[in-house]
Amino acid sequence: MKPSIFIACAVALVAVTGCNSKEGDAATSAPVKITPIPAPKGGDWTQIVTQTPEGGFLMGNPGAKVKLIEYGSLTCPHCREFDETGVQPLMNTYVKTGQVSWEFRNYVRDAFDLTATLISRCNGATSFFPLTRAFYKEQPEWVAKIQAAPPAQLEQLQSLPPSRQFIELAKVAGFQEWAAMRGVPVAKSSQCLADEKSVNQLVQMTSDVTTQYPNFSGTPNFVINGELDEKIAGWPALEAKLKDALR
């Protein structure tokens, strides 16, 4: 899958392909006692973030009893909804205890998704989660900028070499100025946006998901201790699964 294919899809950004709207039980399971595991040097497990061999970023105790993987897309409104409703209780109630780790793996659905993802990963583990959450918080604003761009302008970007395509896409959405205010200088984000190795890694990660999990149906999706549960609908259902796994 080449970058130009993503750019061809950019004009259809409002499409919901690959972004799940699920229905499921909202009831959580009975309370479960969670015994905290002290973080190293008296710190906080939510402050410990590492990159995984699979290319995701893991927050928390790598040796946690419950290992949660979220597949998310930065242009997905349902992923944004989960970030708004589920991420804070996930971190505060479960990741901080050291009993649950949370790994986020990017699933890129379109050219602007890939562009935003390159910037969210640009400073590595130290700022990945804050930048990802900031992209979700302001998703309506930057998506509106993209939707206002003339389709002909987006189509013209396909003729650019890959080293320029994502920089120009970032200009359409105002990503580089936005990132500069959050600790990613324009010079550095330009390097990240022109990094074909990183682009190819994200495309490969996206392609690998359906090979590893044949029942993968789009984002957001969750894997608990190696098992994908495509029926999880939002935070209440996910919390119930986490409680069951912690028993």
C-alpha positions as CSV (number, residue, x, y, z in Angstrom):
1,M,0.0,0.0,0.0
2,K,1.7,3.3,-1.1
3,P,1.2,6.8,0.2
4,S,-0.5,8.0,-2.9
5,I,-3.3,5.5,-2.2
6,F,-3.9,7.2,1.1
7,I,-4.0,10.6,-0.6
8,A,-6.6,9.4,-3.0
9,C,-8.7,8.6,0.0
10,A,-8.2,12.0,1.6
11,V,-11.1,13.6,-0.2
12,A,-13.4,10.9,1.3
13,L,-12.3,11.6,4.9
14,V,-15.9,11.8,6.2
15,A,-16.5,8.2,5.3
16,V,-16.9,5.8,8.2
17,T,-15.0,2.9,6.7
18,G,-12.8,1.3,9.3
19,C,-14.4,3.3,12.2
20,N,-16.7,1.2,14.3
21,S,-20.0,2.3,15.8
22,K,-20.8,-0.7,18.0
23,E,-23.7,-1.6,20.2
24,G,-23.3,-3.7,23.4
25,D,-24.2,-4.1,27.0
26,A,-23.5,-1.1,29.1
27,A,-23.5,-3.0,32.4
28,T,-20.2,-3.5,34.2
29,S,-19.3,-6.6,36.1
30,A,-19.3,-6.8,39.9
31,P,-16.5,-4.9,41.8
32,V,-13.1,-6.5,41.9
33,K,-10.3,-5.9,44.4
34,I,-7.2,-4.6,42.7
35,T,-3.9,-4.8,44.6
36,P,-1.6,-2.1,43.4
37,I,2.0,-2.9,42.4
38,P,4.4,-0.2,43.3
39,A,6.0,1.6,40.3
40,P,9.8,1.8,40.1
41,K,11.4,4.5,42.3
42,G,8.1,5.4,43.8
43,G,6.8,6.8,40.6
44,D,3.6,6.4,38.7
45,W,3.0,3.6,36.2
46,T,1.1,6.0,33.8
47,Q,4.4,7.9,33.4
48,I,6.2,4.9,32.2
49,V,5.8,4.6,28.4
50,T,7.9,2.4,26.0
51,Q,7.7,1.5,22.4
52,T,6.9,-2.1,21.6
53,P,8.5,-4.3,19.0
54,E,5.2,-4.3,17.1
55,G,5.4,-0.5,16.8
56,G,2.8,0.5,19.4
57,F,3.4,2.6,22.6
58,L,2.8,0.9,25.9
59,M,1.9,2.8,29.1
60,G,2.3,1.1,32.4
61,N,3.7,-2.1,33.8
62,P,5.1,-4.3,31.0
63,G,4.6,-7.3,33.3
64,A,1.0,-6.4,34.2
65,K,-1.4,-9.3,34.7
66,V,-3.8,-7.8,32.1
67,K,-2.3,-6.5,28.8
68,L,-4.7,-4.3,26.9
69,I,-4.1,-3.3,23.3
70,E,-6.2,-0.6,21.6
71,Y,-6.2,-0.2,17.9
72,G,-7.2,3.4,17.1
73,S,-7.4,5.9,14.3
74,L,-6.9,9.6,14.8
75,T,-9.6,10.4,12.2
76,C,-12.1,8.1,13.8
77,P,-14.9,9.8,15.8
78,H,-15.7,6.7,17.8
79,C,-12.1,6.5,18.8
80,R,-12.3,10.1,20.0
81,E,-15.4,9.2,22.0
82,F,-13.5,6.4,23.7
83,D,-10.7,8.8,24.5
84,E,-13.2,11.2,26.0
85,T,-15.1,8.7,28.1
86,G,-12.7,5.8,28.8
87,V,-9.1,6.8,28.8
88,Q,-9.0,8.8,32.1
89,P,-10.7,6.0,34.2
90,L,-8.6,3.4,32.4
91,M,-5.4,5.2,33.5
92,N,-6.5,6.2,36.9
93,T,-8.3,3.0,38.0
94,Y,-6.3,0.3,36.2
95,V,-3.0,1.4,34.6
96,K,-1.8,3.2,37.8
97,T,-2.2,0.1,39.8
98,G,0.4,-1.8,37.7
99,Q,-2.2,-4.6,37.1
100,V,-3.2,-3.4,33.6
101,S,-0.9,-2.1,30.8
102,W,-2.3,-0.1,27.9
103,E,-0.7,-0.3,24.5
104,F,-2.0,1.9,21.7
105,R,-1.4,0.8,18.1
106,N,-2.1,3.1,15.3
107,Y,-4.4,1.9,12.5
108,V,-4.2,4.5,9.7
109,R,-7.4,4.9,7.6
110,D,-6.5,7.7,5.2
111,A,-3.8,10.2,4.3
112,F,-4.6,12.8,7.0
113,D,-4.8,10.0,9.6
114,L,-1.3,9.0,8.6
115,T,0.0,12.6,8.6
116,A,-1.4,13.2,12.2
117,T,0.0,9.9,13.3
118,L,3.5,10.7,12.1
119,I,3.4,13.9,14.2
120,S,2.0,12.1,17.3
121,R,4.9,9.7,17.2
122,C,7.6,12.3,16.3
123,N,8.9,12.9,19.8
124,G,8.8,9.2,20.6
125,A,7.4,7.7,23.8
126,T,7.7,10.8,26.0
127,S,4.9,12.7,24.2
128,F,3.1,10.1,22.2
129,F,0.0,9.8,24.5
130,P,-0.3,13.5,25.3
131,L,-0.1,14.3,21.5
132,T,-2.5,11.5,20.6
133,R,-5.1,12.7,23.2
134,A,-4.7,16.3,22.0
135,F,-5.4,15.3,18.4
136,Y,-8.6,13.5,19.6
137,K,-9.7,16.5,21.7
138,E,-9.4,18.9,18.7
139,Q,-10.4,16.4,16.1
140,P,-13.6,18.4,15.0
141,E,-11.5,21.5,14.4
142,W,-8.8,20.0,12.2
143,V,-11.2,17.7,10.3
144,A,-13.2,20.8,9.5
145,K,-10.1,22.4,8.0
146,I,-9.6,19.4,5.8
147,Q,-13.2,19.2,4.7
148,A,-13.0,22.8,3.7
149,A,-10.0,22.3,1.4
150,P,-10.8,22.1,-2.3
151,P,-10.7,18.5,-3.6
152,A,-8.6,19.6,-6.5
153,Q,-5.9,20.8,-4.1
154,L,-5.8,17.4,-2.4
155,E,-5.7,15.5,-5.7
156,Q,-2.7,17.6,-6.9
157,L,-0.7,16.3,-3.9
158,Q,-0.6,12.9,-5.4
159,S,2.0,14.1,-7.9
160,L,4.4,15.0,-5.2
161,P,7.2,12.7,-4.1
162,P,6.5,10.9,-0.8
163,S,9.1,13.1,1.0
164,R,6.8,16.1,0.3
165,Q,3.3,14.7,0.3
166,F,2.7,14.5,4.0
167,I,4.4,17.9,4.7
168,E,1.9,19.5,2.3
169,L,-1.0,17.5,3.9
170,A,0.1,18.8,7.3
171,K,-0.1,22.4,5.9
172,V,-3.7,21.9,4.9
173,A,-4.7,20.8,8.4
174,G,-2.3,23.2,10.2
175,F,-0.6,20.3,12.0
176,Q,2.9,21.7,12.2
177,E,2.0,25.0,13.9
178,W,-0.3,23.0,16.2
179,A,2.5,20.6,17.1
180,A,5.0,23.4,17.6
181,M,2.9,24.8,20.4
182,R,3.0,21.3,22.0
183,G,6.7,20.7,21.9
184,V,7.4,19.5,18.4
185,P,9.4,22.1,16.5
186,V,8.5,22.6,12.8
187,A,12.0,21.5,11.7
188,K,11.5,18.2,13.6
189,S,8.0,17.5,12.4
190,S,9.2,18.2,8.9
191,Q,11.8,15.4,9.3
192,C,9.2,13.1,10.7
193,L,6.7,13.8,7.9
194,A,9.4,13.1,5.3
195,D,10.5,9.8,6.9
196,E,9.5,7.2,4.4
197,K,10.6,4.4,6.8
198,S,8.1,5.6,9.4
199,V,5.4,5.8,6.7
200,N,6.1,2.3,5.5
201,Q,6.1,1.0,9.1
202,L,2.6,2.5,9.7
203,V,1.2,1.1,6.5
204,Q,2.6,-2.3,7.3
205,M,1.2,-2.1,10.9
206,T,-2.2,-1.4,9.4
207,S,-1.9,-4.2,7.0
208,D,-0.8,-6.7,9.6
209,V,-3.8,-6.2,11.8
210,T,-6.3,-8.2,9.7
211,T,-3.7,-11.0,9.2
212,Q,-3.2,-11.3,13.0
213,Y,-6.8,-10.8,13.9
214,P,-9.1,-12.0,11.0
215,N,-12.2,-10.8,12.9
216,F,-10.9,-7.2,13.1
217,S,-13.7,-4.9,12.0
218,G,-12.3,-1.4,12.4
219,T,-11.5,1.1,15.1
220,P,-11.6,1.3,18.0
221,N,-10.9,-2.3,18.7
222,F,-9.4,-4.0,21.8
223,V,-7.2,-7.0,22.5
224,I,-7.1,-8.3,26.1
225,N,-4.3,-10.8,26.8
226,G,-3.9,-11.7,23.2
227,E,-7.6,-12.1,22.4
228,L,-9.5,-9.6,20.2
229,D,-13.0,-8.9,21.3
230,E,-14.8,-7.1,18.5
231,K,-18.0,-6.9,20.5
232,I,-16.7,-4.4,23.0
233,A,-18.7,-1.2,22.7
234,G,-17.2,1.7,24.6
235,W,-15.8,2.1,28.1
236,P,-18.4,0.3,30.2
237,A,-18.1,-2.9,28.2
238,L,-14.3,-2.7,28.2
239,E,-14.2,-2.1,31.9
240,A,-16.3,-5.2,32.5
241,K,-13.9,-7.3,30.5
242,L,-10.9,-5.8,32.4
243,K,-12.5,-6.7,35.7
244,D,-13.2,-10.3,34.5
245,A,-9.5,-10.6,33.4
246,L,-8.3,-9.3,36.8
247,R,-10.2,-11.9,38.8
